[in-house]
Amino acid sequence: MKEFHVAIDGPAGSGKSTISSQIAQKLGWIHVDTGAMYRAVTLYALENQVNLNNEDSYQFLDNVKIDYQDDKILLNGKDVSREIRSEEVTNNVSLVSSFPYVREKMVFIQQKAAKGKNIIMDGRDIGTVVLPNAKLKIFLTANVEERAKRRYNEQLIKGVTVDFEELVNDIAIRDKKDSTRKESPLKKAVDACVIDTTYLTIEQVVDKIINLIEKKENEQDGY
């Protein structure tokens, strides 16, 4: 098969990256976590003390290399997969990713990465902006409390204690920022299949999406 693109969108904590990664591993395809790419931009901006509120400050993207390979995010060749998950990055990534210049640069990189490949790409505007012609579009969702619980458990595993109610509030705020921003807001593509992951295990969602991929492949091959 020459090229098969799967676009997986959804709000924070819906399981996009984990599920996309597992699907890619099972199929032997490439996975690109676009959210990690925006986090890498945010990390660089914070480390270099640029003015986060000034769009012109992001001209550094002309000289910075951001890659996503083997489920690792590389910033100028350095693996920053852990650093991009800091609270400071999380609190600022919505602002950074709201600027048209930043999104234009990242979308170009993402589209280039997908060209001619079998790829699973997840984010918030994949089916609507980055890969509008994807063979399969998925919109994952889950209620706020369930998404907060997942983040809470992730932090506990890392040995970090967080306030659950604060997490719920943070995710609700992030949802509003992402869905109301002017540039490429989070929204479901009209031809996307919606999967509510609230009461499903990761394995169940992975199997469901793989079944949808196989169905699309058979349709493409004329079976």
N, C-alpha and C positions, 0 to 999 in steps of 0.2 A: 504494500500500500504506500503510495507516494506521500500523502499528507492527510492527517486527520487531527483536527483541532477540537479540544473540549474546553469550553469556557465555564469556570465555576465561580460564581459570585455569591456574595452574602455578607451580612454584618459581622462585626467583631464577635468572636467566640462561637460562631456557627459551625466550626470544624473544618473550614475550607482547606487549610494547609495540610492538616493531618490526613484528611481523607484523600486529597489530591495526591499527596506523597505516596500513600499506600496503593492507590490505583496505578500510579506510574510504575511502582515497583513490581506489581503483579503482571502488568502488561509489557514491561520492558520499555516503556516510553519515557519521555523527558518531562520533568515537572518544573514549573517556574512559579515561585511564590512572589507575586508582584508587590504584595504588602511589605515583604522583607526589603525589597528594593527601595521603597519610599522611606522605610525606617533607616536604611543605610544613608540616604541623603540627609535625613534628620540628624543622625549621629555625627556625620561629617560637619554639618552646620554648627552643631552644639560644641563639638571639640575645637572648632576653629573660631568660635565666638562671633559668627556672622549675625547680622540683624535678621532674625527670623521673620519679622513683619514686613521686610522690604524685598519685593520680588527681584529687584536688581541684584540682591546679595547672592542669588543662586547661580550667577554666571560661572561659578567655579565648576559647574557640571560640564563645561566645555573641556575641562582638563582632568576630571576625575573619572576613574573607571569603576563601574559597578556591574558585577556579574553574579548570576545565580547558577551554581553548578553542584550537582550531587547533593541537593538539599542543604547547601551551605551558601551564605551570602558573602561575597568577596568585595571588599572595598580597597581599591588599588592593590589587589592581589592578596590582601590580608583577610583571613576568616574572622568576621565580626558577628557571627550568628548569635553569640551570647550577649554581646554588648548592645545590640539593637533592641533587646527585650527589656532594657532598663526602664524604670518608671519615668525618667525624664524624657526619654525618646517617645514612650507611649503617650505622654501628656502633650507632646508637640507635633506628632506626625500628622494629625488631621490638618493643622495649620499649614505645615510645609507642603503637603500634598494638594492643598487647595489652589496653589498658584498655577496659572496656565503654562508658564514657562517650564516649571518643574514637570508637569504632566506631559507636556509636549516632548521633552527630552526622554522621559521614561517610556512613553508609549512607543517612540521610535525604536528604542532598545528592545522592548518586549516583542514588537512585531517582527523585528529582524531575527530574534531568537526563535520565533515560531516558524519562520519561512521554510517550507519543504520538509517539515518534521512531523512526527506523531507526538503531540504534546498535550499535557494537561496544565492549563494555566489558571491560577486562582487569584481573585482580587475583588474589586468592587465595581469595576467598569469594563470587565473583560468582554462580556457578551454584547455590550452596548457600544463600546468605543474601540478597544484594543483588537478584538477578534470578532467583528460583527458578522462575519461569514462562517463562524465556527460550525462544524457539522452537528455538534451537540452543545446545548447551553443548559446549565443547571443553576438554579438559584436556591442556595441552602439557607434555612432559617431555623430559629428556635426561640422560645420565649426568653425574655431578659434574665429571669431568675436562673434558668438552666444554664445560660451562657456565663453568668456570673459564677455559678457553682463550678463550672469547668475551669475557669480562670483561677478560682480560689484553690481548687485541688492542685492545679499546676504549680501555684506558688508554694503550697505546703510541701510538695515533693522537693522543691528547691530549698526548703528550709526557711521560707519567708512567710512571716505572719501578716495577714492583711485583714482589714475589716470587710465583712461580706456585704453589708448594706452600702458601704462606700463603693465597692466594686459594682453593685447593681446600678448605683447612681452614675458612676463613671461610664459604664457601657451605654446607658440611656442617653447620656450627653453625647457620646461618640456617635451613636446612631443618628442623632439629630444633626450633628455637624456634617456627617458624611452624606446624609440624604438631602440636605438643603443647600449644600455648597453650589456655587454657580458653575464651576468647571467639573464636568464628568461626575455628577452626583451618583450615589449608590441607588440603583433602581433595577428592577427586574426587566430583562429584555422581553419583548412581547412574545417571542417564540421559545422562552425558557421553560424548562420543567421545574416546578417548585417541589422541593423535598423538605419537609419539616423534620428536623433531627432531634426534637425535644425528647421524644420517647424511644429513639432508636439508638442502637449501639453503633460504634464506628464501623464494625464489620458488616452490619446490616446495610448501612448507607453505601459502603464501598461495593458490596455485592449488587445493590440496586443500580448503581451508576454503571458498573461493568456490564450488567444486563442491557442497559439502555445503549451503551456503546456497541455491543455486539449486534443489537437489533439494527442500529444505524449502519453498521458495516455490511450486514446482509442486504439491507436496502440498497446500499451503494453498489454492491456487487451484483445486484439484480436477482437475489434469491427470493 
